Amino acid sequence: MVFISILFSCEKDEEHNSQAKDDTINAVEEAILDETMVLDNLIIENGTKKSGAPVPDSNSLEFDVSKSSTTAFMKNGFKINLPSMDSFSGLYLQIKQKEGGIADGFWDISFEGLETEDEDLIDVNFSDAIKPGKFCYVICVYDSEGNISQPQEVCIEIENWAGNSNLVGSWKEYSDEEIVIGESNVKSLFTDKTCFTNNGWCSETNESIYNDDCRTGLSNELLLKADGTFTYEARFQDEVLNETSTNSTCEKVVYKGESILEGSGNWAYDEDKDRLFIVVFKEFSEHVNPKENYNNILKNGALGFEASIQEDYTGFRTEQNETDYEYHVYFVKN
């Protein structure tokens, strides 16, 4: 009985210490950030920081930023979601405190020649000077004819790394699910063999040479560490067409071997939304087809995924939800 009592006491102490650590990490996010400091430390492609304030609005343009994220991350920053960038020439961005003053100055972001991963998303990255905390931004859009919209305000919370000790540990991808709303629902296990038709070309006969390129999942691990960092490794067995050799010999030549995908970066827990976020800063892949190999360092990071968490912390699923399409990956704890 004495041993059991000691063991129970140790477990309660460990649980209390973990919760106290989580509370400390999350409390940092409540800091109100200085608006001028934030304004001066933004990194925006096609953006120019200017003094003063934007010209008064004419209320002649309409836009909606309600789908813009209210969650941001160190270095990676946040995204501004516009319904259609094609309708505007650019936007003005100001920084303010929720109940306080607005910074002297603004960013003028031109859409001309702007390259983004998603045509309706504006990336706003942070320098190292911006730490976890809260601020708001005010934006208005303008067009080539000088028309300007009424300003709209969005308030942001920058997450600290880590924040939920229950998520620390080793996880593995178990399955995924692809849903086309009203049409189909396809589920598959990580270890399932998936194939698609690929084709090479024989220049001598002017004919295609077809192959079923296939991949089978072997193993994978997502390791969430207590310091807010993560590593990921997945291994696959591949059988894919060697297009170069096939084209030159006019005979089907197939690569067979193991491929590796690796990633690392930071993870954050949003206690208000009960969501896990993965921010990737390094990627590496080694494929049986050497042309597909890459080693990539993402200076400002990229959001890998956002996930909803099971109440008992035994699993989570990634959330990619569009109007007519959903895609989820399910992870379980090792």
SELUM-380298 format. One line per 5 residues: number of its first residue (from 0); their letters; for each residue x, y negated, z of C-alpha. Coordinates in steps of 0.02 Angstrom, whole numbers. Layout:
residues N
NUM) a) X Y Z  ...
This chain:
residues 334
0) mvfis) 0 0 0  145 -118 40  221 -90 -134  55 -121 -220  29 -281 -119
5) ilfsc) 203 -345 -165  176 -302 -349  8 -389 -352  83 -542 -267  225 -550 -395
10) ekdee) 103 -539 -540  -2 -681 -468  154 -788 -443  209 -756 -622  36 -800 -688
15) hnsqa) 34 -960 -584  208 -1010 -645  159 -980 -827  1 -1085 -809  99 -1224 -725
20) kddti) 225 -1224 -868  84 -1229 -997  0 -1373 -905  164 -1471 -904  190 -1443 -1092
25) navee) 12 -1495 -1135  11 -1645 -1018  148 -1727 -1123  25 -1737 -1267  -83 -1861 -1169
30) ailde) 48 -1999 -1183  -10 -2155 -1276  123 -2191 -1407  182 -2366 -1447  102 -2419 -1611
35) tmvld) 255 -2512 -1676  370 -2366 -1639  255 -2249 -1736  240 -2370 -1883  429 -2387 -1896
40) nliie) 462 -2200 -1892  344 -2133 -2025  412 -2048 -2181  294 -2064 -2330  330 -2022 -2512
45) ngtkk) 286 -2170 -2625  259 -2274 -2468  327 -2449 -2437  324 -2528 -2264  269 -2710 -2271
50) sgapv) 249 -2850 -2145  87 -2934 -2099  -82 -2853 -2132  -174 -2791 -2287  -285 -2915 -2377
55) pdsns) -464 -2921 -2310  -579 -2784 -2376  -708 -2820 -2509  -815 -2669 -2460  -831 -2625 -2644
60) lefdv) -752 -2451 -2634  -817 -2303 -2536  -718 -2154 -2470  -726 -2028 -2329  -585 -1966 -2217
65) sksst) -692 -1858 -2103  -603 -1700 -2162  -431 -1768 -2119  -338 -1675 -1982  -334 -1748 -1807
70) tafmk) -189 -1633 -1759  -8 -1676 -1796  162 -1597 -1762  337 -1660 -1729  434 -1690 -1892
75) ngfki) 292 -1614 -1996  170 -1755 -1956  -8 -1749 -2023  -110 -1752 -2183  -236 -1879 -2245
80) nlpsm) -377 -1794 -2341  -459 -1899 -2476  -610 -1839 -2577  -526 -1885 -2742  -362 -1977 -2768
85) dsfsg) -405 -1999 -2952  -530 -2134 -2906  -401 -2246 -2820  -229 -2321 -2851  -166 -2313 -2673
90) lylqi) -202 -2345 -2490  -150 -2457 -2347  -105 -2374 -2182  -98 -2463 -2014  -56 -2391 -1841
95) kqkeg) -145 -2435 -1679  -183 -2372 -1505  -358 -2303 -1477  -406 -2440 -1354  -262 -2558 -1390
100) giadg) -181 -2670 -1516  -131 -2639 -1695  50 -2640 -1752  114 -2790 -1850  143 -2719 -2023
105) fwdis) 73 -2581 -2132  118 -2450 -2261  69 -2471 -2444  58 -2297 -2522  47 -2291 -2711
110) fegle) -34 -2139 -2792  55 -2167 -2959  179 -2026 -2988  145 -1954 -2815  174 -1766 -2810
115) teded) 83 -1667 -2676  48 -1482 -2647  -137 -1523 -2641  -195 -1662 -2756  -310 -1738 -2624
120) lidvn) -190 -1733 -2474  -65 -1866 -2424  81 -1804 -2318  138 -1918 -2177  297 -1852 -2094
125) fsdai) 385 -1909 -1934  564 -1952 -1892  642 -1872 -1737  595 -2026 -1635  410 -1980 -1631
130) kpgkf) 369 -1861 -1489  205 -1780 -1430  67 -1903 -1388  -81 -1998 -1458  -108 -2140 -1581
135) cyvic) -234 -2191 -1715  -217 -2245 -1895  -327 -2358 -1998  -334 -2340 -2187  -420 -2422 -2333
140) vydse) -403 -2375 -2516  -386 -2489 -2666  -401 -2472 -2855  -310 -2547 -3004  -437 -2689 -3018
145) gnisq) -403 -2756 -2845  -555 -2683 -2760  -528 -2627 -2580  -631 -2519 -2463  -689 -2548 -2287
150) pqevc) -559 -2480 -2164  -585 -2313 -2077  -502 -2253 -1917  -436 -2079 -1872  -358 -2036 -1704
155) ieien) -214 -1911 -1695  -138 -1801 -1560  40 -1739 -1588  56 -1565 -1515  202 -1509 -1408
160) wagns) 284 -1344 -1453  219 -1188 -1362  82 -1224 -1234  1 -1054 -1200  105 -917 -1119
165) nlvgs) -25 -786 -1164  30 -801 -1345  214 -768 -1310  270 -599 -1375  276 -489 -1529
170) wkeys) 131 -484 -1653  104 -389 -1814  -4 -421 -1966  -137 -286 -1970  -253 -332 -2114
175) deeiv) -320 -471 -2222  -492 -519 -2287  -538 -615 -2443  -715 -683 -2452  -797 -764 -2603
180) igesn) -955 -838 -2529  -1110 -752 -2598  -1009 -634 -2709  -881 -520 -2628  -791 -473 -2468
185) vkslf) -627 -376 -2489  -529 -310 -2340  -359 -225 -2349  -229 -161 -2226  -51 -229 -2225
190) tdktc) 10 -53 -2266  -107 -31 -2415  -29 -15 -2587  -82 -160 -2698  -50 -169 -2885
195) ftnng) -77 -286 -3032  -41 -268 -3217  117 -352 -3281  185 -351 -3456  352 -367 -3543
200) wcset) 381 -394 -3728  474 -299 -3863  537 -425 -3991  577 -289 -4119  399 -222 -4130
205) nesiy) 308 -378 -4069  216 -272 -3942  180 -288 -3757  247 -161 -3632  133 -145 -3481
210) nddcr) 169 -92 -3303  71 -85 -3141  179 -188 -3022  147 -122 -2846  190 -171 -2667
215) tglsn) 167 -71 -2506  187 -151 -2335  315 -61 -2225  334 -165 -2068  311 -342 -2004
220) elllk) 336 -440 -1844  290 -617 -1791  386 -658 -1631  320 -808 -1533  449 -864 -1405
225) adgtf) 423 -958 -1242  527 -1106 -1303  403 -1141 -1444  504 -1063 -1584  454 -914 -1691
230) tyear) 531 -789 -1812  442 -682 -1941  502 -533 -2042  405 -423 -2163  471 -277 -2266
235) fqdev) 391 -204 -2422  420 -62 -2544  410 -134 -2720  396 -59 -2893  399 -201 -3020
240) lnets) 439 -223 -3203  615 -280 -3247  559 -396 -3384  734 -443 -3446  791 -262 -3470
245) tnstc) 622 -211 -3539  625 -350 -3668  803 -312 -3724  786 -122 -3734  603 -112 -3787
250) ekvvy) 582 21 -3654  495 1 -3488  624 -27 -3350  561 -37 -3171  643 -108 -3015
255) kgesi) 617 3 -2862  671 -45 -2688  637 -140 -2529  597 -326 -2518  611 -436 -2364
260) legsg) 521 -597 -2317  582 -699 -2169  530 -863 -2091  566 -966 -1936  509 -1128 -1857
265) nwayd) 396 -1183 -1715  225 -1140 -1646  100 -1248 -1553  -60 -1218 -1457  -203 -1343 -1465
270) edkdr) -294 -1321 -1299  -441 -1429 -1355  -478 -1324 -1509  -407 -1159 -1440  -304 -1140 -1598
275) lfivv) -129 -1077 -1638  -26 -1172 -1767  131 -1108 -1855  250 -1238 -1930  383 -1163 -2045
280) fkefs) 555 -1244 -2059  654 -1103 -2142  607 -970 -2271  708 -828 -2344  665 -689 -2464
285) ehvnp) 762 -546 -2541  671 -454 -2680  712 -303 -2787  696 -427 -2930  844 -545 -2897
290) kenyn) 761 -688 -2991  631 -701 -2853  757 -722 -2710  763 -888 -2618  829 -971 -2461
295) nilkn) 734 -1129 -2418  755 -1258 -2280  602 -1368 -2256  669 -1530 -2183  499 -1592 -2123
300) galgf) 421 -1421 -2102  261 -1352 -2179  104 -1290 -2094  111 -1101 -2113  -61 -1067 -2043
305) easiq) -194 -1113 -1915  -272 -969 -1818  -420 -938 -1703  -380 -832 -1549  -474 -687 -1470
310) edytg) -529 -721 -1291  -424 -578 -1221  -269 -633 -1318  -250 -464 -1404  -270 -536 -1578
315) frteq) -293 -690 -1687  -344 -726 -1866  -285 -861 -1984  -414 -985 -2046  -422 -1040 -2228
320) netdy) -599 -1098 -2258  -657 -1184 -2417  -832 -1222 -2479  -851 -1059 -2576  -698 -961 -2520
325) eyhvy) -620 -893 -2360  -458 -801 -2328  -408 -727 -2160  -256 -630 -2100  -278 -530 -1940
330) fvkn) -135 -510 -1815  -132 -394 -1665  -12 -392 -1518  124 -259 -1521
